[in-house]
Amino acid sequence: MRNDAQGIAQESCADLLRVSAGLGSVLRLLDYDSDEVEDSHGLHCLLTPLKQQLDAALNRVQGLL
């Protein structure tokens, strides 16, 4: 049972890493387009703390594995 739980946790971490990478890409695009799109700054301000929380939670879980 422990191996199953650990496998599920590892798969979930891999999924969350992909989500984090996607958010990072969106943030880079917003940085790139910030001069052209007025809403870029607001979106960046909303997404940055979410990515930070996701990464922190993921690091805590990975630390347990």
C-alpha positions as CSV (number, residue, x, y, z in Angstrom):
1,M,0.0,0.0,0.0
2,R,2.9,2.4,0.8
3,N,4.3,1.8,-2.7
4,D,1.0,2.6,-4.3
5,A,0.6,5.8,-2.3
6,Q,4.2,6.8,-3.1
7,G,3.6,6.1,-6.8
8,I,0.5,8.2,-6.9
9,A,2.3,11.0,-5.0
10,Q,5.1,10.9,-7.5
11,E,2.8,11.0,-10.5
12,S,0.9,13.9,-8.9
13,C,4.1,15.7,-8.4
14,A,5.0,15.2,-12.1
15,D,1.6,16.6,-13.1
16,L,2.1,19.6,-10.8
17,L,5.5,20.2,-12.2
18,R,4.0,20.4,-15.7
19,V,1.3,22.9,-14.4
20,S,4.1,25.0,-12.8
21,A,6.1,25.0,-16.1
22,G,3.0,26.0,-18.0
23,L,2.3,28.9,-15.5
24,G,6.0,29.9,-15.9
25,S,5.6,30.0,-19.6
26,V,2.4,32.2,-19.3
27,L,4.3,34.5,-17.0
28,R,7.2,34.8,-19.4
29,L,4.7,35.6,-22.3
30,L,3.1,38.2,-20.1
31,D,6.5,39.8,-19.4
32,Y,7.2,39.8,-23.2
33,D,3.9,41.4,-24.1
34,S,3.7,43.7,-21.1
35,D,4.4,46.8,-23.2
36,E,1.7,46.0,-25.7
37,V,-1.1,44.7,-23.5
38,E,-2.4,46.8,-20.6
39,D,-3.9,43.8,-18.7
40,S,-0.6,41.9,-18.7
41,H,0.5,43.5,-15.4
42,G,-2.7,42.6,-13.7
43,L,-2.6,39.0,-14.9
44,H,1.0,38.7,-13.9
45,C,0.2,40.0,-10.4
46,L,-2.6,37.4,-10.1
47,L,-0.6,34.4,-11.5
48,T,2.7,35.0,-9.8
49,P,1.6,34.3,-6.2
50,L,-0.4,31.2,-7.4
51,K,2.7,29.8,-9.1
52,Q,4.7,30.5,-5.9
53,Q,2.2,28.7,-3.8
54,L,2.1,25.8,-6.2
55,D,5.8,25.5,-6.2
56,A,6.1,25.8,-2.4
57,A,3.5,23.1,-1.9
58,L,5.1,20.9,-4.5
59,N,8.5,21.3,-2.8
60,R,7.0,20.2,0.5
61,V,5.4,17.1,-1.0
62,Q,8.6,16.2,-2.8
63,G,10.5,16.6,0.4
64,L,8.4,13.9,1.9
65,L,9.0,11.4,-0.9
